[in-house]
Amino acid sequence: MKKYFAQLRPLERRLAVGVAVIVVLVLNWIFIWPHFSDWGDFKRRGDDARQKLTLFQTAISQSSNYESLVKKFETQGEFVAPEDQAINMMRTIQAQAAQSGFGIGNYSRSMQHTNEFFTEQTQNITVSATDAQLVDFLYKLGNGASMARVIDLELQPDAPRMHLNGNIRIVASYQKNPKAAPVNNLKSTTAPAK
């Protein structure tokens, strides 16, 4: 390469150096300049990873507290047998509606799905009530120990605008696998007969 470059005239040398400089600049513009921001991105990703690591380590260090809370919550509440859950939910809804002073027009078929901790019963109902009755019903339903909550509510006034007609979807959660309370196995203190 030196031998070839030495054979060139001064003008040709300048032209060759100029072309080489332009090629280097074009290659830098294509391959290197777009990656100038990579160092900042790398630092930001590293900071995010350190924050996540700190958050995860904090959560892991508190895992014994979480386990004790899970055990505490597993033993709370009443157990309802799986075959009685739909009936129990309907009784709860009817009782709350009766306390609020209105009747339920229509029930749909109850649906059930299960996650890791709970069995959820879903029930759709149709009601016609005043706004005070409906608010009282919703408040008492969510305030009780029934673990029931409203997940969908559609309301429209009736023709004389005296009542609200509504479609309500209610979900009640029941324990999936309740932990039985430990039974005391006390040994008999009476002596065997001789």
C-alpha positions as CSV (number, residue, x, y, z in Angstrom):
1,M,0.0,0.0,0.0
2,K,2.9,2.4,0.8
3,K,4.6,1.6,-2.5
4,Y,1.4,2.3,-4.4
5,F,0.8,5.6,-2.4
6,A,4.4,6.7,-3.0
7,Q,3.9,6.3,-6.8
8,L,1.1,8.8,-6.9
9,R,1.5,12.4,-7.8
10,P,0.8,15.1,-5.1
11,L,-2.6,16.0,-6.5
12,E,-3.6,12.2,-6.6
13,R,-2.4,11.8,-3.1
14,R,-4.6,14.7,-1.9
15,L,-7.5,13.2,-3.7
16,A,-6.9,9.7,-2.2
17,V,-6.6,11.1,1.3
18,G,-9.8,13.2,0.7
19,V,-11.7,10.1,-0.5
20,A,-10.4,8.1,2.5
21,V,-11.5,10.9,4.9
22,I,-15.0,11.1,3.3
23,V,-15.3,7.3,3.5
24,V,-14.4,7.3,7.2
25,L,-16.9,10.1,7.9
26,V,-19.7,8.3,6.0
27,L,-18.9,5.1,7.9
28,N,-18.9,7.0,11.2
29,W,-22.2,8.7,10.3
30,I,-23.8,5.3,9.4
31,F,-22.4,3.0,12.1
32,I,-21.1,5.1,15.0
33,W,-23.0,8.3,15.5
34,P,-26.4,6.6,15.9
35,H,-24.9,4.8,18.9
36,F,-23.8,7.9,20.8
37,S,-26.9,7.7,23.0
38,D,-26.3,4.1,23.9
39,W,-24.2,4.9,26.9
40,G,-26.9,7.0,28.4
41,D,-29.4,4.3,27.7
42,F,-27.1,1.7,29.3
43,K,-26.7,3.8,32.4
44,R,-30.5,4.3,32.7
45,R,-31.1,0.6,32.2
46,G,-28.5,-0.1,34.9
47,D,-30.1,2.3,37.3
48,D,-33.6,0.8,36.6
49,A,-32.1,-2.7,37.2
50,R,-30.6,-1.6,40.5
51,Q,-33.9,-0.1,41.6
52,K,-35.8,-3.3,40.7
53,L,-33.2,-5.4,42.6
54,T,-33.6,-3.2,45.7
55,L,-37.4,-3.5,45.4
56,F,-37.2,-7.3,45.0
57,Q,-34.8,-7.7,47.8
58,T,-37.0,-5.6,50.1
59,A,-40.0,-7.8,49.2
60,I,-38.0,-11.0,49.7
61,S,-36.9,-9.8,53.1
62,Q,-40.5,-9.3,54.1
63,S,-41.7,-12.7,52.8
64,S,-42.1,-14.1,56.3
65,N,-44.5,-11.3,57.1
66,Y,-46.4,-12.0,54.0
67,E,-46.6,-15.7,54.8
68,S,-48.0,-14.9,58.3
69,L,-50.6,-12.6,56.8
70,V,-51.6,-15.2,54.3
71,K,-52.0,-17.8,57.1
72,K,-54.0,-15.3,59.1
73,F,-56.4,-14.5,56.2
74,E,-56.8,-18.2,55.3
75,T,-58.3,-18.9,58.7
76,Q,-60.6,-15.9,58.7
77,G,-64.2,-15.9,57.4
78,E,-66.7,-18.6,57.3
79,F,-66.4,-21.7,55.1
80,V,-69.2,-22.4,52.7
81,A,-69.3,-25.8,51.1
82,P,-68.8,-25.6,47.3
83,E,-72.2,-27.1,46.6
84,D,-73.9,-24.4,48.8
85,Q,-72.0,-21.4,47.5
86,A,-74.5,-20.4,44.7
87,I,-77.4,-20.8,47.1
88,N,-75.6,-18.8,49.8
89,M,-74.9,-16.0,47.4
90,M,-78.6,-15.8,46.3
91,R,-79.7,-15.8,49.9
92,T,-77.3,-13.0,50.7
93,I,-78.5,-10.9,47.7
94,Q,-82.2,-11.5,48.5
95,A,-81.7,-10.6,52.1
96,Q,-79.9,-7.4,51.3
97,A,-82.6,-6.5,48.7
98,A,-85.4,-7.2,51.2
99,Q,-83.7,-5.0,53.9
100,S,-83.3,-2.2,51.3
101,G,-87.1,-2.5,50.5
102,F,-87.3,-3.7,46.9
103,G,-87.6,-7.0,45.1
104,I,-85.4,-8.6,42.4
105,G,-87.0,-9.0,39.1
106,N,-84.8,-11.6,37.4
107,Y,-81.8,-13.8,38.1
108,S,-79.5,-15.2,35.5
109,R,-77.7,-18.5,35.9
110,S,-74.8,-18.4,38.4
111,M,-71.3,-18.8,36.9
112,Q,-68.3,-20.0,38.8
113,H,-64.5,-19.7,38.3
114,T,-61.6,-20.5,40.5
115,N,-58.2,-19.0,41.1
116,E,-55.4,-20.0,43.4
117,F,-57.1,-18.9,46.6
118,F,-60.8,-18.3,45.9
119,T,-63.8,-19.7,44.2
120,E,-65.8,-16.9,42.6
121,Q,-69.5,-17.0,42.0
122,T,-70.9,-14.5,39.5
123,Q,-74.6,-13.6,39.5
124,N,-76.5,-11.2,37.2
125,I,-79.7,-9.7,38.6
126,T,-82.3,-7.2,37.3
127,V,-83.8,-4.7,39.7
128,S,-86.3,-1.8,39.8
129,A,-85.8,0.4,42.8
130,T,-85.6,4.0,43.9
131,D,-82.2,5.6,44.1
132,A,-82.1,5.6,47.9
133,Q,-83.0,1.9,47.9
134,L,-80.4,1.0,45.4
135,V,-77.6,2.9,47.2
136,D,-78.6,1.3,50.5
137,F,-78.5,-2.1,48.8
138,L,-75.1,-1.6,47.3
139,Y,-73.7,-0.1,50.5
140,K,-75.0,-3.0,52.7
141,L,-73.9,-5.6,50.1
142,G,-70.3,-4.3,50.1
143,N,-70.2,-3.6,53.9
144,G,-71.3,-7.0,55.1
145,A,-69.1,-10.1,55.7
146,S,-70.4,-11.8,52.5
147,M,-67.3,-11.0,50.4
148,A,-69.7,-9.9,47.7
149,R,-69.0,-7.0,45.4
150,V,-70.6,-5.4,42.4
151,I,-68.4,-5.5,39.3
152,D,-70.8,-4.2,36.7
153,L,-73.8,-1.8,37.0
154,E,-76.1,-0.6,34.3
155,L,-78.8,1.9,35.2
156,Q,-81.6,3.8,33.3
157,P,-84.7,5.5,34.6
158,D,-88.1,3.9,34.0
159,A,-90.8,5.8,31.9
160,P,-92.4,7.9,34.7
161,R,-88.9,8.5,36.1
162,M,-89.8,7.3,39.6
163,H,-87.5,4.3,39.8
164,L,-84.2,3.1,38.3
165,N,-84.1,-0.1,36.3
166,G,-80.7,-1.8,36.6
167,N,-78.7,-4.8,35.6
168,I,-76.2,-5.7,38.3
169,R,-73.4,-8.2,38.1
170,I,-72.3,-9.4,41.6
171,V,-69.3,-11.5,42.4
172,A,-68.9,-13.3,45.7
173,S,-65.6,-14.9,46.7
174,Y,-65.4,-18.1,48.8
175,Q,-62.4,-19.9,50.2
176,K,-61.2,-22.6,47.9
177,N,-59.3,-24.8,50.3
178,P,-60.0,-23.7,53.9
179,K,-57.5,-24.6,56.5
180,A,-59.1,-26.7,59.2
181,A,-58.4,-25.6,62.7
182,P,-56.0,-27.8,64.5
183,V,-57.7,-30.5,66.7
184,N,-56.3,-30.9,70.2
185,N,-55.3,-34.5,70.7
186,L,-55.2,-34.7,74.4
187,K,-54.2,-38.0,75.9
188,S,-56.6,-39.5,78.3
189,T,-55.7,-38.8,81.9
190,T,-57.7,-41.7,83.3
191,A,-55.9,-44.8,84.3
192,P,-56.8,-48.0,82.5
193,A,-58.9,-50.4,84.4
194,K,-57.2,-53.3,86.3
